[in-house]
């Protein structure tokens, strides 16, 4: 019980310190934040030879992109103008909490959904069947344009809703090498008498080495479980279950009390969390901690998802205090150092590093850590310089 209360206090302290930094920064800026423009992203246009038209796109870059040199995974959105609003809000929360790495978002604006998203010609849908050309446009023109003009990590996600969800499933089966992950939301698998449900059985049976991550989301109010879009999606998922490739990860989730146009918000949120869920520390590592294995895991997620990939601050802190309770001070120091790399502005983590050095009788290292904490306190206006200097004076007498 005492440990749980202590952990709760730690989280509250971190939250308070983050809020303190923000309010102090705002209070000391000459220009009020209300005079600062907030941009959704940059609008650009690609002249597509494949589609024989100009295609508008929206590109949203992660916070800090302009001032750094990191590479980022890319999320490609169908119906980009419609979906990018809620997607960016979810990404901000998920990135800030360490659930996903920062990503570049590319929203492809729709000009003719029925044409672009339909993978085959339907007699009852005029102007359908443009999916193959649209996929070629993404593969041969859009992706090369993004990757030649922006710092991208070689990890791509395709997200689509409704007819866009059908297109995302088609892209997976037609060219599985293009995207590493797909978020398929409320897909129109009714298309052409469930043509792509039938093709799914053959595809997954014939591709046992498929390596991909799939998330399927749909609202419970979109249809009955026994007919309509929920039933059709279940049939597609059943095809995966019957022939699941060993390296394929997938999740199928139904959003309670959500309809067709409201479910994408939650499907996107949980879809991104699932795709990047391998960033989290494995339970076996937490229960049987090893510093080398911990650093290997952190390096692995940064190699896969970019240098900005990290755990949540709470995950690092909980791990640290479990190690401290077991008097594994050296291991705790390893974790704290990594957490400081991930959250370099966090003054509380700097203080925790210094106090843990002291617990491990590394007095000189503790003093140096407090000196660095003073510099951070000055930089971000935390006003904790006096407190840290008192610790330095106290520890100096112990040397």
Helices and strands as residue ranges (DSSP letters): H 2-28, G 33-35, E 42-48, E 53-60, G 65-67, E 72-77, H 80-96, E 103-108, H 113-117, H 131-137, I 138-142, H 143-149, E 152-161, H 163-174, E 181-185, H 191-206, E 212-219, H 228-242, E 248-255, H 263-275, G 277-279, H 283-287, H 291-305, H 313-325, H 329-342, H 347-359, H 363-379, H 385-396
